Every structure is written in C-alpha cells, then in structure tokens.
Amino acid sequence: MRVSRKVVISRYGGPDVLEIAEIPVPEPKPGEVLIRNMATTVSIGDVWIRSGQLALPFRKKAPKSPVTPGSEVVGIVEKIGAGVSAFRLGQLVAALTVSGGGYSEHACLDQNEIVAVPDGIEPDDVACLTLNYVLAYRMLHQAAKVRKGESIVVLGASGSIGTALLQLGKVSGLDMVGTASRTKHDFISSLSAVPIDYRHKDFIQEIKSIHPDGVNAVFDGAASDIGKSYSLLRRNGRLIVYGFVSPQPKQMLPRLMRLLALRLVPDGKKAAFYSLLLAHRKNPQVWKEDMAVLFQLLRDKSIQPVIAHRFPIESIRSAHETLERGAVPGRIILTMNS
Ligand SMILES: NC(=O)c1ccc[n+]([C@@H]2O[C@H](COP(=O)([O-])OP(=O)(O)OC[C@H]3O[C@@H](n4cnc5c(N)ncnc54)[C@H](OP(=O)(O)O)[C@@H]3O)[C@@H](O)[C@H]2O)c1
C-alpha cells in the first residue's frame, strides 16, 4: 500500500496540535484526477482554523472530525479517473480548494475544478496566484472596477493579498498608497506605492494630506475602522473590505453592520465586502478565466509573488510559528513531494 501524508487538526490550539497523518494514497473516482500535490500556502485563515477561532461556540475544543487546512493544490497529475479527457499524466495542474485539504501530499479533485498550468511556471508561484492574486484581481476589476490613472489606498499593503493588490495595481497604472508597519516601508516603495505607517501615526490624516479630494478606491484587509476607511473616498469612490484583524464574531459583526449602514448613505460612494470563497462557490468557472490572465502576467514578469519562506510538510508547526511572528512580508509556502 502506498502511503500519503497529510496535516490534521483533531483539537484546537497552538502549532503543536498540527499532526501528520499517514493514509493510503486515494483513488480517483470517475471524473476525478489524482494530484501529487507540491505546494500550498500557509495563511492567517489556517491559523484561525487551527486555533478554533472559526469554530462554532459548541465546538470550541475540537472539530467534529479531523480537519486539513490549505486553500490550494498545485501538483502533478498522477492518475486519471474514468471519463477524464481534459488532463494527461505528468501535467502540472492547480485548484482552489475552498473546503481546505491543501496540506496533503495527494488530493483527488473533480476535473472541472482544475486548471492546467502553462510550461515554465513554478508550483510555488501558482500557489500564490490561486487565491491571493485571483482575489486581488477580482477586487480591482470586478468589485471596484478601477481605471488607469485612478488613485487607490491599500490598508494592510504588506500582507500577501495587499502585495498582490499593489502588483496588479501597478499593471493597471494606478496611483497607490499602502499602509504597513515601518519596517516594511522599503518593501511597499519597491511595489510603487507610497508607504504610510498605520501603527504610529494618524495615518488617515496623512493619506488625506496626500489626496485632499479623496481616492477612487480603498481596499481594506483589516477593517479596524471602516468609517475612517470610507472617509478616504472621493465622490463615486468604492470601499472594498476583504478581511479582518480578528475573526471573533464580537469583532467582525459590528464592522459588518457598519459596512451595511454605509451602503445606505446616499452620497455617491459605494461600500462592499468581497469574499472570493463565497464567489467561487457560486461560480467556479470565472476562477479559471482569472488564472489564465494571471498566468500570462506572471510569464510577462508583470507580477511576481513574494515568497518569504518554504517549509516541507513535516515542518508545518514551524511554518505556523513563523507566520504568527509576522515579521517578514511575503507568503509562506508548504512544500510536498519535492
Ligand atoms: N475576502 C476573501 O476572500 C479572503 C480570502 C483570504 C483571506 N482573506 C483575509 O484577508 C486578510 C489579509 O490576509 P493576508 O493573507 O494578506 O494576511 P497577511 O499576509 O498575514 O497580512 C496581513 C497584513 O495586515 C496588516 N495589519 C495587521 N494589523 C493591521 C491593522 N490593525 N491595520 C492595518 N493593517 C494591519 C499587517 O501589516 P504589517 O505586518 O505591515 O503590520 C499584514 O501585512 C485576512 O483577514 C484574511 O482572513 C480574505
């Protein structure tokens, strides 16, 4: 029997609850493809799953059954189920796994969920595109509908999604400001945005002094004060909130209520929350179109994911510890089968 490893969380807690389980390599069902996974990202959402912060109140100690996080599978087609004609053995493919499962050496996925990766693209880069860049691309072009020459503010710009917003914003010819901790300002400048320190200054006033008439769009990945983020907009401006500093309902719910209230103000501005995972569940096909655009931008070297660290699957605990220290900008990649 061939063995495959995956990370499992059987109880909530610190990085020590991340265990490696050994299982038989799964068999693809009709219409499925067995993928030998090579890369997935390690994100703050995975930490929230691990620590039980996303758990329902009556399940605060442990999930109902062991959970495997990981929002991407990027790897080689190892076996093809009956009725699969679109993929061939040995091909590099990618999938956005909205229900998790990326922290696994093998995954069987429906052929309709998968895209083929063009030659010459690294699996680690694909793992970054699959969620972070697709989300950033959608927020810019579908939610905020930015146009060349417009001004934007990215709150949480040094984060993985913030970085993707800035790189894609540069491709679209936007005038950009990004908030980040002081130590990451050179990094923000290197992405063609004006860095603003949100920790030690009145950063809202500082942004208003750069853009006294307001900006066209604000992308808020922290939602610390949605009213202040909204105040940065000019007429017809768009606020897109996509993340929170904490997922605790008592933190998130008042912010979502505030967002709803702002939507009712008849001032010509717009405010919305954008969730890629919800959008992908509704219409998974658009993701493939977005990936095709992003593959081209990557091949043109118009975008380049920033990778801070790579950890093999057996070092998953160190990967989570490193993420939680939060010192270095860029994505952490979990590698498998390398
Ligand atoms: N909507 C969706 O579909 C979707 C999908 C995935 C993730 N998300 C959410 O998106 C958010 C960002 O994810 P990520 O992976 O980019 O995270 P990340 O790489 O960990 O970056 C988070 C960034 O937030 C900044 N930050 C922390 N506290 C802040 C505050 N109070 N005000 C402003 N900025 C602050 C940090 O900046 P410094 O380090 O410079 O201080 C850090 O760069 C998370 O809430 C995540 O859950 C949303």
PDBQT file of the ligand as one rigid body, heavy atoms in Angstrom, charges set to zero:
ROOT
HETATM    1  N1  LIG A 401     -12.139  38.007   1.306  1.00  0.00    +0.000 N 
HETATM    2  C1  LIG A 401     -11.526  36.887   0.978  1.00  0.00    +0.000 C 
HETATM    3  O1  LIG A 401     -11.921  36.157   0.062  1.00  0.00    +0.000 OA
HETATM    4  C2  LIG A 401     -10.302  36.489   1.745  1.00  0.00    +0.000 A 
HETATM    5  C3  LIG A 401      -9.582  35.354   1.377  1.00  0.00    +0.000 A 
HETATM    6  C4  LIG A 401      -8.454  35.049   2.120  1.00  0.00    +0.000 A 
HETATM    7  C5  LIG A 401      -8.071  35.844   3.176  1.00  0.00    +0.000 A 
HETATM    8  N2  LIG A 401      -8.819  36.940   3.495  1.00  0.00    +0.000 N 
HETATM    9  C6  LIG A 401      -8.476  37.831   4.630  1.00  0.00    +0.000 C 
HETATM   10  O2  LIG A 401      -7.641  38.868   4.177  1.00  0.00    +0.000 OA
HETATM   11  C7  LIG A 401      -6.904  39.399   5.273  1.00  0.00    +0.000 C 
HETATM   12  C8  LIG A 401      -5.444  39.547   4.881  1.00  0.00    +0.000 C 
HETATM   13  O3  LIG A 401      -4.933  38.275   4.535  1.00  0.00    +0.000 OA
HETATM   14  P1  LIG A 401      -3.401  38.075   4.135  1.00  0.00    +0.000 P 
HETATM   15  O4  LIG A 401      -3.241  36.630   3.823  1.00  0.00    +0.000 OA
HETATM   16  O5  LIG A 401      -2.986  39.098   3.140  1.00  0.00    +0.000 OA
HETATM   17  O6  LIG A 401      -2.719  38.366   5.537  1.00  0.00    +0.000 OA
HETATM   18  P2  LIG A 401      -1.205  38.592   5.891  1.00  0.00    +0.000 P 
HETATM   19  O7  LIG A 401      -0.322  38.206   4.762  1.00  0.00    +0.000 OA
HETATM   20  O8  LIG A 401      -0.997  37.922   7.200  1.00  0.00    +0.000 OA
HETATM   21  O9  LIG A 401      -1.119  40.165   6.079  1.00  0.00    +0.000 OA
HETATM   22  C9  LIG A 401      -1.917  40.875   6.973  1.00  0.00    +0.000 C 
HETATM   23  C10 LIG A 401      -1.443  42.323   6.936  1.00  0.00    +0.000 C 
HETATM   24  O10 LIG A 401      -2.319  43.084   7.737  1.00  0.00    +0.000 OA
HETATM   25  C11 LIG A 401      -1.571  44.121   8.326  1.00  0.00    +0.000 C 
HETATM   26  N3  LIG A 401      -2.227  44.500   9.571  1.00  0.00    +0.000 N 
HETATM   27  C12 LIG A 401      -2.252  43.839  10.738  1.00  0.00    +0.000 A 
HETATM   28  N4  LIG A 401      -2.996  44.529  11.630  1.00  0.00    +0.000 NA
HETATM   29  C13 LIG A 401      -3.445  45.642  10.982  1.00  0.00    +0.000 A 
HETATM   30  C14 LIG A 401      -4.241  46.759  11.362  1.00  0.00    +0.000 A 
HETATM   31  N5  LIG A 401      -4.765  46.855  12.582  1.00  0.00    +0.000 N 
HETATM   32  N6  LIG A 401      -4.486  47.727  10.422  1.00  0.00    +0.000 NA
HETATM   33  C15 LIG A 401      -3.977  47.643   9.187  1.00  0.00    +0.000 A 
HETATM   34  N7  LIG A 401      -3.219  46.619   8.771  1.00  0.00    +0.000 NA
HETATM   35  C16 LIG A 401      -2.961  45.631   9.671  1.00  0.00    +0.000 A 
HETATM   36  C17 LIG A 401      -0.163  43.579   8.529  1.00  0.00    +0.000 C 
HETATM   37  O11 LIG A 401       0.719  44.653   8.240  1.00  0.00    +0.000 OA
HETATM   38  P3  LIG A 401       2.152  44.855   8.936  1.00  0.00    +0.000 P 
HETATM   39  O12 LIG A 401       2.766  43.481   9.069  1.00  0.00    +0.000 OA
HETATM   40  O13 LIG A 401       2.878  45.733   7.964  1.00  0.00    +0.000 OA
HETATM   41  O14 LIG A 401       1.901  45.489  10.260  1.00  0.00    +0.000 OA
HETATM   42  C18 LIG A 401      -0.050  42.473   7.472  1.00  0.00    +0.000 C 
HETATM   43  O15 LIG A 401       0.762  42.865   6.405  1.00  0.00    +0.000 OA
HETATM   44  C19 LIG A 401      -7.128  38.418   6.429  1.00  0.00    +0.000 C 
HETATM   45  O16 LIG A 401      -8.102  38.970   7.294  1.00  0.00    +0.000 OA
HETATM   46  C20 LIG A 401      -7.692  37.189   5.726  1.00  0.00    +0.000 C 
HETATM   47  O17 LIG A 401      -8.515  36.411   6.548  1.00  0.00    +0.000 OA
HETATM   48  C21 LIG A 401      -9.913  37.277   2.793  1.00  0.00    +0.000 A 
ENDROOT
TORSDOF 0
